[in-house]
């Protein structure tokens, strides 16, 4: 086998969970060239995949009337593959798959109905991890996978930028905690007041500094101003992904909402705690790694949606309100002492 095409267009966490597939294929077929198709905005994370040689990024259209342009663009590619794996299974990935030249094409099974049933019946166990679903596609190929955990490698240039950033804010490698306070949906945001209390405990009791990362400097970040004035907390706003990976790699711990940054941290081998409220680990997106943990209060109403986009239907969002800072500390304290 000389050439393999892999398709996963989004999002950050989902793409990271495909990394074991690329590495298993490379280990079993060392001479093969792996080409990865994704949205252009996710090219930086694929630069951290050791097994991927070529990255083809698209500005994927959202409107169906532009899908013909995508079809024509794919047809014009000067590529012939021995194998194509569709690890996304949506209309756009199907267009790419259909129009690539390859004698064998495989598509992974989403099992969306099983996940939806878990939501309908509030199931807390029995779900299959998404990374395992991706890897199950390799069974038909008799591919052996000995490491089923994502492994990301930060480029040297990004390591240096990260080191400069850490020195610039007077942090010490291994002695700061990353708080990833953003997420794709507001209902997946652990309450910022509780994040601020968590930061205070980590700073005062364990003497770790705090780096709060977010895409923009939203007003609610002002709740961290007290710690910032004491010189024990900094904001990392809109940091480029590979530099951010280098920074996180130097952290002693990451505490994150259920988000792509959670999977980025786990993939870098950093102790990682994922906070699950309306979503739940049973849906297949717990952080993977020896030092990774998924924290949930297992409320009777959880999970209430597949991706956390549905508004909470109760008088309060108990899945997060009952997840006290003290509870989180009890789950991660071994990384702080």
WOHU-V542975 format. One line per field, one symbol per residue. psi: psi as a letter, one per 40 degrees, with the letter a starting at -180 (. if undefined). burial: # if it has 24 or more other ideal C-beta (glycine too) atoms within 12 Angstrom, else .. Layout:
psi=???
burial=???
This chain:
psi=hdhhhhhhdiadddddeeddddddddddgdeihhhhhiideeddddeehdehdhhhiighiehdeedddddddddehfihidihhhedfaddddddddeihhdhhihihdfdddddddddefieieihiddddddddeddefhhhehehhhihhidddddddddddddefihhefihhhgeiidideehhhddddddddddddddefiihhhiidigideeeeedddddeeeiihghfhidddddddddeidihhiigidddddddeeehhhhhhhcdiiddeefiihidfiihhiefideiieideeehiheidigddddegidddddddedeee.
burial=#.########################..#..########..###########.#####.#......#..#...#..#.#.##########.##.###.##.#..####.#....#..##.......############....#.#..########..##.##..##..#.#...##########..######.##########..#.########.....#.##..##...#####..###################################################..######.#.########...#....#.##.##.#.###.##..##.
